[in-house]
Structures are given as C-alpha cells and as structure tokens.
Amino acid sequence: MKLYYPLLFILFISSCQVQHSNQGANKIKEFSNGAVVTAHPLASQIGVDILQKNGNAVDAAIAVQFALAVVYPNAGNIGGGGFMIYRDHTGETTSLDFREKAPGKAGRDMYLDEAGEPITELSLDGQLAAGVPGSVAGMEEAHKKFGSLAWSTLLEPAIALAEKGFPLTTQQAKEFNRHQDRFKKLNKNGAEIIREKPWTQGDVFVQNQLANTLKRIANNGSAGFYRGETADLIVAEMKRGNGIISHADLENYRAVWRQPIVGSYKNYSIISMPPPSSGGIAVLALLQSVEKYPLKQWGFQADSTVRAMVEAERRIYADRATHLGDPDFYKVPAEYLTNKSRNQARMQKVSLQKATPSDQVKAAKFPGYESEETTHFSIVDNKGNAVSLTTTLNGSYGAGVWVDGAGFLLNNEMDDFSVKPGTPNMYGLLGGKANAIQPGKRMLSAMSPTIVEENGKLKMVIGTPGGSTIITSVFQGILNVLEFDMDAQASVSAPRFHHQWKPDQIDVEEGAIATKVRQSLERDGYSIHKRGKMGRMENIIVLPNGKLQVGADPRGDDFAAGY
C-alpha cells in the first residue's frame, strides 16, 4: 500500500514505471493493455493498479469511485450518486442508475415560500438540500454483477489515502480556501477540511472519519453505509439541521439496471445513459440533428458548423425541459425524442442565416400524452471491457455539509428537481411537471457517460462533468473525433461552446469560436456570452491497431494512466 502514502506522491508522479499523460501534455499517449482517465492522478493510478492485479474495468471503476471520494471531495463521493455505462468485450451493454432519490418526506412545494416563490438556498445549502445517496449501493450492485476481485481489495487504496492523507495540488488548496466560510457556516461541529491556517500546495489532507466509514463499507458492503453506525450518523446530521432523510429512506434505496439509449450516427453506434439522465437522449438527438450537415467540410467551429450545432442544441434543450424525468414516475417518450427522421426533419425548417429566438422554439409535441461539480472517468481493460461513469454531488462540495463522525459530504441534488415549473435551477435549466419533486423519485440529470462503437467494435469511451454543459460538451467531444479527426487529447482540450435554449445565448470558453465567426453570429442575432471553463472531459479512443489512446482534460488536475 505504500504507493498511496503522501510522502511518496511526488515519487509516484515522476518515476512510476507505468506511463502517464498529465493534464498539460500535448503528446499523444497510447497504452497497449489498459487505460484509466480520471480527475485526479492518484485515482487514475489506483485504477491502473487494479487492472494490473487482473481486475477488470468494473473492478477498477469501483476502486476509482471510492478513491475519488477521498482525493476529490468537491465531486468524488459516497454521499452522492451517478450513472455508469458498461460494455463488455463481446459488445453486450448495460447501464446502472445509482442516482439519488428524494426522501420520503419530500414534497412538491418544499422549497417554496408562502407566496409560492423558490427559497433558493434551501435546495443548495444544508441538510434539506440532500437526496438519498446512491453511490455505495451502485458500486456494490456493479460488483455483484461484474466484479472479479474481492470487494475489500477495491476499497483498500481509498482507506489508505484517507488514513495516511495525500498532498493537495495547487488547485485543490485554492478550492479548499475559497469554500472555508461556507464550510464553517454549515458545519457547526467542524470538519476535517476546516482550519484557520490557509491550505497550501503539498499540505497533507487526512480524513480519519472518512477512513472509518470506508472500513465499515469494506467489511459490510452497502449495509455498512445504509444501516448501522453510518446510517445513524447520517440521520443525526439530518436532525442537526433541517434535513429529512430517514433510516427508512436509507434502507430502502436500491440502484437500478436499465437499458441504455442506443442509436446511430452515420456508421457509428452511440450508447449512452437513459432517463432519469437526460444525457443519452439529448446527445443522441443532437448527433442525429446535425448528421446530414457537412460538418467535416465546413470545419471545426466554422461559422456554419456553429450555427447548425447551436440551433440543434436550442431545440433539444427545449425538449429536455418538457419531456424528461424519472421513468419510474413519468412516461418518457424516449423513442419519439430519438427518432432520427423526426429530428432531421425538424432541422430542415431551420435557417442557418439568422438565429431563431428561443422564445419561438417550443418543445416537440409528443402525440398522445449542473459551480458545475460532477466528475467523470473512463476505463478500458486488457480484454476490451469498458466503463464510462459520471458521478456527482451536484454543486461544488454538494450541500457543503460533512456528516459529523462519518467524514463525507452530503449532496445538494434536490436542486436538480423542478423546484417550481418554469423556474431555473442553479445551472439556469428549466423544468416542468415531469421533473417535479415526489417522494422516492430520482431527479433529472444531464450526466452523459457515453460509449461509441464503429462497425460493432469499441471506438470511444467519453464523458464529462459540467452541469447543464455536460450534454453539449460530450456532443462536441464526439464530433471532434468523428468529424474533425482529433486525437483523444486534442478532443478534450479543444475550447467549447454551449447553448441550452434559455437563456438565449451562446456561452463560450476562452478561445472558443474565432473572433470573425463571433462577429458574424452576432450580426445575425446570436448573443455571445463569455464564461469560464466548461467541464473536464475524459476520453479513451481504441485505435485500429488495438492500442488505447487517452485524453485527460487540461482544465483541471485530470490525469490519464495506463500500461
């Protein structure tokens, strides 16, 4: 276990025999046997270590999920949830839904004041903002179905990192310091992340409470989280604030296997997450919408390319706001929304000469009835099994509350419900009755873990965090490879843009959309809005020779490792 100890972290980065591609690398990196791309170097290395112990892609994913809960607390989690797409080496696919649920005492108007207006902070900060966590149940369910190594073996690295600590990166130290006031306000009993002296790069972050919680999970599986001491600590934390998660909510939580959203883009198969994620339907519909446009001929972020993509995004996000929700509570018209002929016919009515005002774009009428702190990782093992997994607490550091005595953060996923139909959430996304709060219901998500096949063979494993920008980022990442011939690293490094129907504007990162193109767009009615970084994408491309080409997003401390 010494590899994970903090004093050897720098040695691990510089001299480990396993090759690495760091976040600033421009060189194309390829591996022959297995690859892991995550938001943190230690998590990536842990994933590769599991692969080298003859673990499979799911084993590595479980180890990475728990490691990220330690080394990447702003989004890595055991107190949140997520989605996993899995494709085995024979081409069989499935998806795992371990999204959080609304507690049993949740109600439609629980975040509204007496006048019926949203009380924003209630769904963002504190115990009431938390949904019932799904990550631990999800990892156990994945292990039961596909795991090959012992459960406890997969948690050992995370436990060691929590007990012995790990050195903070510059970016992490800045984030810890930036959130101190919020942490102090929301954690009256304190938390291991809170201290008076500012955090600096290289400081070792030790989490003894979290280590003990992870040991209970290692010894007892999900029962070590949803029952017993950890469950008692969660319920006690609820009572310290205004939270409503009960013992019954925890005991009754289950992760769910679902059929993936599967469709085609030219000669490629797209395999992505079904509802309650909106990601799979939206990504596939976007690709279908632009399929007949000559994007390759026009070029990357050329004037016509941007117009076609933005007009598709405008319409698909309108559909998202109206038609998508938890399929266990609402009949989602998935086949209708991913009907290629319908999506392409819709785009035939679109003018690329002038912007369509979003107020004139309505959701398709079905006949007959996310700071953006999420994290994603992509894994391929030496047999060709692949995992694309996106997990989140929702906002950065979730609800800002550490469960006292258990050492992990609560999510603020309740904000992903439509607190009030027509009122935007923290990401500016609108929603309707399909995503209204109900007890036991899973809130809608934009998470879009995706796998791409070419002629029946594994081609790409991709995904990103980024709240409302997740869908458009994955859309662009896929096109960067399939249409604009980018390698894995270039595909995640390229600057991105985003449109989500409302507000009616194109959000652009620094470097996205050339100045002349921006001016042309603005002349024709498009509003350009400059913003910060969008997402942190991770991509693995399987080359024709079988090698794995990796891309780790330079927007963070993201790291690709392999062997």
TIGU-991511 format. One record per residue (C-alpha): residue in one letter; x, y, z. Coordinates in steps of 0.5 Angstrom, whole numbers, always signed. Example, Ala and Ser with C-alpha at 12.3 -4.5 7.8 and 13.67 -1.06 7.14 Angstrom:
2
SITE  A  +25  -9  +16
SITE  S  +27  -2  +14
END
This chain:
563
SITE  M  +0  +0  +0
SITE  K  +6  +5  +1
SITE  L  +5  +7  -6
SITE  Y  -1  +11  -4
SITE  Y  +2  +15  +2
SITE  P  +3  +22  +1
SITE  L  +11  +22  +2
SITE  L  +12  +18  -4
SITE  F  +7  +22  -8
SITE  I  +12  +26  -12
SITE  L  +16  +20  -13
SITE  F  +10  +17  -16
SITE  I  +9  +22  -21
SITE  S  +16  +23  -23
SITE  S  +19  +16  -23
SITE  C  +13  +11  -23
SITE  Q  +14  +5  -28
SITE  V  +7  +6  -31
SITE  Q  +7  +11  -36
SITE  H  +3  +17  -35
SITE  S  +0  +23  -39
SITE  N  -1  +29  -35
SITE  Q  -6  +35  -36
SITE  G  -2  +39  -39
SITE  A  +1  +34  -44
SITE  N  +1  +36  -52
SITE  K  +4  +29  -54
SITE  I  -1  +23  -56
SITE  K  -1  +18  -51
SITE  E  -2  +11  -52
SITE  F  -3  +4  -48
SITE  S  -3  -3  -50
SITE  N  -6  -6  -44
SITE  G  -11  -2  -40
SITE  A  -12  +6  -39
SITE  V  -16  +10  -34
SITE  V  -17  +17  -34
SITE  T  -20  +21  -28
SITE  A  -20  +28  -25
SITE  H  -14  +26  -20
SITE  P  -7  +23  -21
SITE  L  -8  +18  -15
SITE  A  -15  +16  -17
SITE  S  -12  +14  -24
SITE  Q  -6  +10  -21
SITE  I  -11  +6  -17
SITE  G  -15  +4  -23
SITE  V  -9  +2  -27
SITE  D  -6  -2  -20
SITE  I  -13  -6  -20
SITE  L  -12  -7  -28
SITE  Q  -5  -10  -27
SITE  K  -8  -14  -21
SITE  N  -12  -18  -26
SITE  G  -18  -14  -24
SITE  N  -23  -12  -30
SITE  A  -26  -5  -32
SITE  V  -31  -5  -27
SITE  D  -26  -7  -21
SITE  A  -22  -1  -23
SITE  A  -28  +3  -23
SITE  I  -30  +1  -16
SITE  A  -24  +3  -13
SITE  V  -23  +9  -17
SITE  Q  -30  +12  -15
SITE  F  -28  +11  -7
SITE  A  -21  +14  -8
SITE  L  -24  +20  -11
SITE  A  -29  +21  -5
SITE  V  -22  +22  -1
SITE  V  -18  +26  -6
SITE  Y  -23  +30  -10
SITE  P  -28  +32  -5
SITE  N  -31  +37  -9
SITE  A  -35  +32  -13
SITE  G  -32  +25  -12
SITE  N  -37  +22  -7
SITE  I  -40  +17  -3
SITE  G  -45  +22  -1
SITE  G  -48  +23  -8
SITE  G  -50  +19  -14
SITE  G  -49  +18  -21
SITE  F  -49  +13  -28
SITE  M  -45  +8  -31
SITE  I  -45  +5  -38
SITE  Y  -42  -1  -39
SITE  R  -40  -5  -45
SITE  D  -36  -12  -45
SITE  H  -31  -14  -49
SITE  T  -37  -18  -53
SITE  G  -41  -12  -55
SITE  E  -46  -13  -49
SITE  T  -48  -7  -46
SITE  T  -52  -4  -40
SITE  S  -53  +2  -35
SITE  L  -53  +3  -28
SITE  D  -57  +8  -25
SITE  F  -55  +10  -18
SITE  R  -58  +17  -18
SITE  E  -60  +20  -11
SITE  K  -67  +20  -9
SITE  A  -72  +25  -6
SITE  P  -73  +23  +1
SITE  G  -80  +20  +4
SITE  K  -82  +27  +7
SITE  A  -80  +31  +1
SITE  G  -86  +35  -2
SITE  R  -87  +39  -9
SITE  D  -87  +45  -5
SITE  M  -82  +44  +0
SITE  Y  -77  +50  -3
SITE  L  -82  +55  -4
SITE  D  -84  +61  +1
SITE  E  -91  +63  +3
SITE  A  -92  +67  -4
SITE  G  -90  +60  -8
SITE  E  -83  +63  -10
SITE  P  -77  +59  -9
SITE  I  -72  +60  -3
SITE  T  -66  +58  -7
SITE  E  -61  +57  -1
SITE  L  -66  +51  +2
SITE  S  -64  +47  -4
SITE  L  -57  +49  -5
SITE  D  -54  +49  +2
SITE  G  -55  +45  +8
SITE  Q  -58  +38  +10
SITE  L  -65  +40  +7
SITE  A  -62  +40  +0
SITE  A  -59  +33  +0
SITE  G  -62  +27  -3
SITE  V  -62  +20  -1
SITE  P  -54  +18  -3
SITE  G  -54  +12  -9
SITE  S  -46  +11  -10
SITE  V  -45  +6  -5
SITE  A  -51  +2  -7
SITE  G  -49  +3  -14
SITE  M  -42  +0  -13
SITE  E  -44  -6  -9
SITE  E  -49  -7  -15
SITE  A  -44  -7  -20
SITE  H  -39  -11  -16
SITE  K  -44  -16  -15
SITE  K  -46  -17  -23
SITE  F  -39  -16  -26
SITE  G  -33  -15  -20
SITE  S  -28  -20  -20
SITE  L  -23  -18  -14
SITE  A  -25  -18  -7
SITE  W  -30  -12  -5
SITE  S  -25  -10  +1
SITE  T  -19  -10  -4
SITE  L  -22  -5  -8
SITE  L  -23  +0  -2
SITE  E  -16  -1  +1
SITE  P  -13  +4  -3
SITE  A  -18  +9  -1
SITE  I  -18  +7  +6
SITE  A  -10  +8  +6
SITE  L  -11  +15  +3
SITE  A  -16  +17  +8
SITE  E  -12  +15  +14
SITE  K  -5  +17  +12
SITE  G  -7  +23  +8
SITE  F  -5  +26  +1
SITE  P  -2  +32  -1
SITE  L  -6  +38  -4
SITE  T  -5  +40  -11
SITE  T  -5  +48  -12
SITE  Q  -12  +48  -15
SITE  Q  -15  +44  -9
SITE  A  -11  +48  -4
SITE  K  -15  +54  -7
SITE  E  -21  +51  -7
SITE  F  -21  +49  +0
SITE  N  -19  +56  +2
SITE  R  -25  +59  -2
SITE  H  -30  +55  +1
SITE  Q  -28  +56  +8
SITE  D  -33  +61  +10
SITE  R  -39  +56  +7
SITE  F  -36  +50  +11
SITE  K  -35  +54  +17
SITE  K  -43  +57  +17
SITE  L  -46  +50  +15
SITE  N  -41  +45  +20
SITE  K  -42  +48  +27
SITE  N  -39  +41  +30
SITE  G  -33  +43  +25
SITE  A  -30  +38  +19
SITE  E  -23  +36  +18
SITE  I  -23  +41  +12
SITE  I  -24  +47  +16
SITE  R  -18  +50  +19
SITE  E  -16  +57  +21
SITE  K  -9  +57  +17
SITE  P  -10  +57  +9
SITE  W  -9  +51  +6
SITE  T  -3  +51  +1
SITE  Q  +0  +46  -4
SITE  G  +3  +40  -1
SITE  D  -1  +40  +5
SITE  V  -3  +33  +7
SITE  F  -10  +32  +8
SITE  V  -12  +27  +13
SITE  Q  -19  +24  +14
SITE  N  -20  +19  +19
SITE  Q  -27  +20  +20
SITE  L  -28  +18  +13
SITE  A  -23  +12  +13
SITE  N  -27  +9  +19
SITE  T  -33  +10  +14
SITE  L  -30  +7  +9
SITE  K  -28  +1  +13
SITE  R  -35  +0  +15
SITE  I  -37  -1  +8
SITE  A  -31  -5  +6
SITE  N  -33  -10  +12
SITE  N  -40  -10  +11
SITE  G  -42  -8  +4
SITE  S  -47  -3  +3
SITE  A  -50  -5  +10
SITE  G  -44  -1  +12
SITE  F  -47  +5  +10
SITE  Y  -54  +5  +9
SITE  R  -55  +1  +16
SITE  G  -52  +1  +23
SITE  E  -47  +7  +25
SITE  T  -46  +10  +19
SITE  A  -54  +11  +18
SITE  D  -54  +13  +25
SITE  L  -49  +19  +24
SITE  I  -53  +21  +17
SITE  V  -60  +21  +21
SITE  A  -56  +25  +27
SITE  E  -54  +30  +22
SITE  M  -61  +31  +19
SITE  K  -63  +33  +26
SITE  R  -58  +38  +27
SITE  G  -60  +42  +21
SITE  N  -67  +42  +17
SITE  G  -66  +35  +14
SITE  I  -71  +30  +12
SITE  I  -67  +23  +10
SITE  S  -69  +18  +15
SITE  H  -67  +11  +17
SITE  A  -72  +8  +12
SITE  D  -70  +12  +6
SITE  L  -63  +9  +7
SITE  E  -65  +2  +8
SITE  N  -70  +2  +2
SITE  Y  -65  +5  -3
SITE  R  -63  +1  -9
SITE  A  -59  +2  -15
SITE  V  -63  +0  -22
SITE  W  -60  -3  -28
SITE  R  -63  +0  -34
SITE  Q  -63  -1  -42
SITE  P  -58  +4  -45
SITE  I  -60  +9  -50
SITE  V  -57  +6  -57
SITE  G  -58  +10  -63
SITE  S  -53  +11  -69
SITE  Y  -49  +17  -72
SITE  K  -47  +15  -79
SITE  N  -44  +9  -79
SITE  Y  -42  +9  -71
SITE  S  -47  +7  -65
SITE  I  -48  +11  -59
SITE  I  -49  +8  -53
SITE  S  -51  +13  -47
SITE  M  -55  +14  -41
SITE  P  -63  +13  -41
SITE  P  -67  +17  -36
SITE  P  -67  +20  -31
SITE  S  -61  +22  -34
SITE  S  -63  +27  -40
SITE  G  -56  +26  -43
SITE  G  -57  +20  -47
SITE  I  -63  +22  -51
SITE  A  -60  +29  -51
SITE  V  -53  +27  -54
SITE  L  -56  +22  -59
SITE  A  -62  +27  -61
SITE  L  -56  +33  -62
SITE  L  -52  +28  -66
SITE  Q  -58  +26  -71
SITE  S  -60  +33  -72
SITE  V  -53  +35  -75
SITE  E  -52  +28  -78
SITE  K  -54  +31  -85
SITE  Y  -50  +37  -85
SITE  P  -43  +37  -88
SITE  L  -39  +39  -81
SITE  K  -33  +36  -84
SITE  Q  -33  +40  -90
SITE  W  -34  +46  -86
SITE  G  -29  +45  -81
SITE  F  -28  +46  -73
SITE  Q  -32  +51  -70
SITE  A  -33  +55  -77
SITE  D  -39  +59  -78
SITE  S  -44  +54  -81
SITE  T  -42  +49  -76
SITE  V  -43  +53  -70
SITE  R  -50  +55  -73
SITE  A  -52  +48  -74
SITE  M  -50  +46  -67
SITE  V  -53  +52  -63
SITE  E  -60  +51  -67
SITE  A  -60  +44  -65
SITE  E  -58  +45  -58
SITE  R  -63  +50  -58
SITE  R  -69  +45  -60
SITE  I  -66  +39  -56
SITE  Y  -66  +43  -49
SITE  A  -73  +45  -50
SITE  D  -75  +38  -51
SITE  R  -71  +37  -45
SITE  A  -74  +42  -40
SITE  T  -81  +39  -42
SITE  H  -81  +31  -43
SITE  L  -75  +29  -39
SITE  G  -76  +26  -32
SITE  D  -75  +20  -28
SITE  P  -78  +14  -32
SITE  D  -81  +10  -26
SITE  F  -86  +16  -24
SITE  Y  -87  +19  -31
SITE  K  -87  +16  -38
SITE  V  -81  +19  -42
SITE  P  -82  +19  -50
SITE  A  -75  +16  -51
SITE  E  -77  +13  -58
SITE  Y  -80  +19  -60
SITE  L  -75  +24  -58
SITE  T  -69  +20  -61
SITE  N  -73  +19  -68
SITE  K  -68  +20  -73
SITE  S  -72  +22  -78
SITE  R  -76  +27  -74
SITE  N  -70  +30  -71
SITE  Q  -67  +31  -78
SITE  A  -74  +34  -81
SITE  R  -74  +39  -75
SITE  M  -68  +42  -77
SITE  Q  -70  +42  -85
SITE  K  -74  +48  -82
SITE  V  -68  +52  -79
SITE  S  -65  +58  -82
SITE  L  -57  +58  -82
SITE  Q  -58  +65  -84
SITE  K  -61  +68  -78
SITE  A  -61  +66  -70
SITE  T  -68  +63  -68
SITE  P  -70  +67  -62
SITE  S  -71  +62  -56
SITE  D  -78  +64  -55
SITE  Q  -80  +62  -62
SITE  V  -78  +55  -60
SITE  K  -82  +50  -56
SITE  A  -81  +43  -54
SITE  A  -83  +38  -59
SITE  K  -91  +36  -58
SITE  F  -91  +28  -56
SITE  P  -97  +26  -59
SITE  G  -101  +22  -54
SITE  Y  -99  +25  -47
SITE  E  -50  +43  -26
SITE  S  -41  +51  -20
SITE  E  -42  +45  -24
SITE  E  -38  +40  -20
SITE  T  -39  +33  -22
SITE  T  -33  +28  -24
SITE  H  -33  +23  -30
SITE  F  -28  +17  -31
SITE  S  -27  +13  -37
SITE  I  -23  +6  -36
SITE  V  -22  +0  -41
SITE  D  -18  -6  -39
SITE  N  -14  -11  -43
SITE  K  -20  -15  -45
SITE  G  -23  -9  -48
SITE  N  -29  -8  -43
SITE  A  -30  -1  -42
SITE  V  -33  +3  -37
SITE  S  -36  +10  -38
SITE  L  -38  +13  -31
SITE  T  -40  +20  -29
SITE  T  -42  +22  -21
SITE  T  -43  +28  -17
SITE  L  -45  +32  -11
SITE  N  -49  +37  -16
SITE  G  -46  +44  -14
SITE  S  -38  +44  -12
SITE  Y  -38  +40  -5
SITE  G  -45  +39  -5
SITE  A  -49  +42  +0
SITE  G  -43  +44  +4
SITE  V  -44  +39  +10
SITE  W  -40  +34  +12
SITE  V  -43  +28  +16
SITE  D  -41  +29  +23
SITE  G  -37  +23  +25
SITE  A  -37  +20  +18
SITE  G  -33  +25  +15
SITE  F  -36  +25  +8
SITE  L  -40  +31  +4
SITE  L  -48  +31  +3
SITE  N  -50  +32  -4
SITE  N  -55  +38  -6
SITE  E  -58  +34  -11
SITE  M  -65  +36  -9
SITE  D  -64  +43  -13
SITE  D  -64  +38  -20
SITE  F  -71  +38  -19
SITE  S  -76  +43  -22
SITE  V  -77  +46  -15
SITE  K  -82  +51  -19
SITE  P  -84  +49  -26
SITE  G  -81  +55  -31
SITE  T  -76  +57  -25
SITE  P  -69  +56  -27
SITE  N  -64  +51  -22
SITE  M  -57  +53  -21
SITE  Y  -55  +52  -28
SITE  G  -60  +56  -31
SITE  L  -64  +50  -33
SITE  L  -72  +50  -34
SITE  G  -76  +44  -32
SITE  G  -83  +42  -32
SITE  K  -88  +37  -28
SITE  A  -84  +31  -31
SITE  N  -79  +33  -26
SITE  A  -83  +36  -20
SITE  I  -81  +33  -13
SITE  Q  -84  +27  -11
SITE  P  -82  +22  -5
SITE  G  -78  +17  -8
SITE  K  -77  +20  -14
SITE  R  -70  +21  -18
SITE  M  -68  +28  -20
SITE  L  -67  +29  -27
SITE  S  -59  +30  -29
SITE  A  -55  +32  -35
SITE  M  -50  +27  -34
SITE  S  -48  +23  -40
SITE  P  -43  +18  -40
SITE  T  -42  +15  -47
SITE  I  -39  +9  -51
SITE  V  -38  +10  -58
SITE  E  -38  +4  -63
SITE  E  -35  +3  -70
SITE  N  -37  -3  -74
SITE  G  -39  -6  -68
SITE  K  -32  -5  -65
SITE  L  -31  -1  -59
SITE  K  -29  +6  -61
SITE  M  -29  +11  -56
SITE  V  -31  +12  -48
SITE  I  -32  +19  -46
SITE  G  -36  +24  -41
SITE  T  -35  +30  -37
SITE  P  -38  +34  -31
SITE  G  -40  +41  -32
SITE  G  -48  +41  -30
SITE  S  -52  +44  -36
SITE  T  -46  +44  -41
SITE  I  -45  +36  -40
SITE  I  -49  +35  -46
SITE  T  -46  +40  -51
SITE  S  -39  +38  -48
SITE  V  -40  +31  -50
SITE  F  -43  +32  -56
SITE  Q  -37  +37  -58
SITE  G  -32  +32  -56
SITE  I  -35  +26  -60
SITE  L  -36  +31  -66
SITE  N  -28  +33  -65
SITE  V  -26  +25  -66
SITE  L  -31  +23  -71
SITE  E  -32  +29  -76
SITE  F  -26  +33  -74
SITE  D  -20  +28  -74
SITE  M  -18  +30  -67
SITE  D  -14  +25  -63
SITE  A  -16  +24  -56
SITE  Q  -12  +29  -52
SITE  A  -14  +34  -57
SITE  S  -21  +32  -57
SITE  V  -22  +34  -49
SITE  S  -17  +40  -50
SITE  A  -21  +44  -55
SITE  P  -25  +50  -53
SITE  R  -32  +49  -52
SITE  F  -39  +53  -53
SITE  H  -46  +52  -50
SITE  H  -53  +54  -52
SITE  Q  -59  +51  -47
SITE  W  -65  +54  -50
SITE  K  -66  +59  -44
SITE  P  -62  +64  -43
SITE  D  -62  +65  -50
SITE  Q  -54  +66  -51
SITE  I  -48  +62  -53
SITE  D  -43  +61  -48
SITE  V  -36  +61  -50
SITE  E  -30  +59  -47
SITE  E  -24  +63  -48
SITE  G  -21  +61  -55
SITE  A  -28  +58  -57
SITE  I  -31  +61  -64
SITE  A  -26  +65  -67
SITE  T  -27  +73  -67
SITE  K  -29  +73  -74
SITE  V  -34  +68  -73
SITE  R  -37  +71  -67
SITE  Q  -38  +78  -70
SITE  S  -42  +74  -76
SITE  L  -46  +71  -71
SITE  E  -48  +77  -67
SITE  R  -50  +81  -74
SITE  D  -55  +75  -75
SITE  G  -58  +75  -68
SITE  Y  -54  +71  -64
SITE  S  -52  +73  -57
SITE  I  -45  +71  -55
SITE  H  -43  +71  -47
SITE  K  -36  +69  -45
SITE  R  -35  +65  -39
SITE  G  -30  +60  -35
SITE  K  -28  +53  -36
SITE  M  -33  +48  -38
SITE  G  -33  +41  -36
SITE  R  -27  +37  -35
SITE  M  -27  +31  -40
SITE  E  -24  +25  -40
SITE  N  -23  +21  -47
SITE  I  -20  +14  -49
SITE  I  -20  +12  -56
SITE  V  -19  +5  -59
SITE  L  -14  +5  -65
SITE  P  -15  +1  -71
SITE  N  -8  -3  -68
SITE  G  -12  -4  -61
SITE  K  -8  +1  -57
SITE  L  -11  +6  -53
SITE  Q  -10  +13  -54
SITE  V  -12  +17  -48
SITE  G  -14  +25  -47
SITE  A  -14  +28  -40
SITE  D  -18  +35  -39
SITE  P  -13  +40  -38
SITE  R  -18  +45  -35
SITE  G  -16  +41  -28
SITE  D  -11  +36  -25
SITE  D  -14  +31  -29
SITE  F  -9  +25  -31
SITE  A  -9  +19  -35
SITE  A  -5  +13  -34
SITE  G  -4  +6  -37
SITE  Y  +0  +0  -38
END
